[in-house]
Amino acid sequence: MEHQSTGSAEGTGGGEMTVPMDWFCAAYMADEVLLTGDLMPPTSFEFRAGRDALALTVYLSGSGPGLSDIQTVSRLETWLSLTAYDQPWRDWVRQRMAVLTADALAAGGPGPDLELAAEAWRWLEETELLAPDLDAVPGGPPGAGEEEAPQVWTPAWQLGLPLGHLAIHLF
């Protein structure tokens, strides 16, 4: 299902301003799911990574806006399957973004929904966050506390994706 419709609101001077309703709805759904899960403080970079990864999943899956049925089983199952650990989510996002971008260019240029999705994707790919090294020796050095556990710089999408997945389970 392609995202073709965006809402519009009258701008000043009689011009029409396009409002990115599909993206705003996807971001709102992601916020609601993550806030319900209460896994991270909403002001943290980890929360932003989870919200952006989940919003991209919602937007690119073609679920479309419609907040009244956010908890439908089919939507949640789709999002769970797309964000599962063994799925090539990053490749899927790249492919969907390429298709939507090509379609938008053929139609005269990307709209605000796609621009916001591209901005979120760029942030997820280019930003690295310090996270626990899950490949480190279990327990770390003797007597090491959680603060002293080995950490590595990790792309934001690699932190946000499992956070979003877990939040969907808790929703």
HELIX and SHEET records of a PDB file:
HELIX    1   1 THR A   12  GLY A   14  5                                   3    
HELIX    2   2 MET A   21  GLY A   37  1                                  17    
HELIX    3   3 PHE A   45  LEU A   60  1                                  16    
HELIX    4   4 LEU A   67  ASP A   69  5                                   3    
HELIX    5   5 VAL A   73  THR A   83  1                                  11    
HELIX    6   6 TRP A   89  ALA A  106  1                                  18    
HELIX    7   7 PRO A  112  GLU A  126  1                                  15    
HELIX    8   8 GLU A  146  GLU A  148  5                                   3    
HELIX    9   9 ALA A  156  LEU A  170  1                                  15    
SHEET    1   A 2 GLY A   7  GLU A  10  0                                        
SHEET    2   A 2 GLU A  16  VAL A  19 -1                                        
SHEET    1   B 2 GLU A 128  PRO A 132  0                                        
SHEET    2   B 2 GLN A 151  PRO A 155 -1                                        
END                                                                             
